[in-house]
Amino acid sequence: MSHSHISNVRIFFIWLMLLVCAAALRAETIVSEDFSSGLPTEGWEYYKSSSTYGRIQVASGRMRMDVTTNSNYSLNEAILTVNLAGATAASLSFQQIDTLDEEHTLPASFSGHDNGDGVAISADGVTWYTISTRRS
């Protein structure tokens, strides 16, 4: 994936606590989210494979993705689109934690959705590249 011509990057979060995306050469923060005001809407999309059991919410200042009832499964996604036009380099930092969940590792790359725990990035919103897998 060539980074020299990327103008929009979609970042796929299956779960996440804190996101900071900064354009390194411009030394400015493009997006910073602490979830103190609930789920953000501008630039964010959310997906739940089960409207009955899937849950994406803010709890204790953190984005939480889980199910409403144990022993049920749902793929939950929070997708942030960031415009990196004009940036020649960018960095992404975040914190994540996974507790009391079954192991579902994301593949190195995938298309569309994948039932895994982790963080992935995409330049086109179709092909995703895993940058982090779950941690306890």
N, C-alpha and C positions, 0 to 999 in steps of 0.2 A: 504494500500500500504506500504510494508516494505521498508525502506530506506537503510537498511544495504547492499543490493546487487545491488543497482542501479548503472550502469556504464554509461549509456547515458540517458539524460533527454531531452525531446523535450518540448519546451515552446511555447505555441500557443498564439500569440498576435493578437487580432482583430485590435487593434490600440495601439500605445505606443509612448512615448516621449523619455525615457531614460532607458537603461537597464544596470544594474551592477549585475553580478552573481559572488559571491566570495565563495571559499571553506574556511569555517571558521577555521578549524584546521590548514590548511596550510597557512592561513593568506595571500593568494595571490588572486589577481583578475584574474578570468579565462576569463571573457568577459566584456568589457566596450564599450558602443557604444553611441556616441553623435550625430550621423548622419550628422556631418559636411562635410563629403565627399560624401554625397548622400546615396542611399540605399546600405547597405552592401551586399556582395555576399557570402563570406566564412562562411559556417555553416548555412546560411539562405535560406529558401524557401519561395516563395510567391504564393498565390492562390487568384484568382478572379473568382466568379461564373459567372460574365458577362464580357466578353472581350470588349463589346461595352461601358458599363457604369461604370464598376469598375475601381478604380484608387488607386494606392499605390505609393506615391511619398514623397520626402523630401521637405518641405516648411518651411522656417525660422528656419532651424536647427532641425526640428521635423518630425518624420514619420507621414504622413497624409494618412488616408484611408477614401475615400469617393466615390462619384459618379461624373461623368463628367457633368451630366445633372440632375437638380432637378426633383422630382417626379418619379425617377427610382431607382431600388434597386439592390444592389450587395453585396454578402458576400465577404469581403476582409480579408485575413489572412496573417500574417507574422510569420513564424515558424523558431525558432532558435533551433538547436540541440547542446547541450553542453555535453562534455564527463566529467563525474564526477568520473571516475575510480580512486580509491585510496582515495577519499574524504569520511570521515565519517560524515561530516555535511557540509551543504552549505546554503547560504542565497541569496535571490533575492531581489533587490530593483529596483524600476522604478517609473516613473511619468506618469500619463495618464490624459487625459481630453476628454470630449465628449461634443460637442456644436452643437446646432441646428439639433439634430438627434432624431428620434423616439426611444422610449424605447423598447429594445429587450434584455431581461435578459437571461443570460446563465443559464442552469440548473446546479445543484451541480456536476453532472458528465454526460458525453455523449460520444458517439463513432463517429469517423469520423469528420464530420463538423456539426456545429450548428449555426443557424442564430441568434446570440446574440452578445452583446457588452460586452467585458471583457477580462480577461487574464486567461489562463488555462495551466496546466502542465500535462505531460504524461511521463511514463517510457517506453512505447512501441510504441508511435505514433498512437495508435488506441483508447485507453480509456483515456479520458481527465478529469481532475478534476479542477473545477473553483476555482481560488484563489482570483479573484477580479472582481467586476462588474463595470459597467460604473459609472463615476462621472462627474458632471457638474462643 
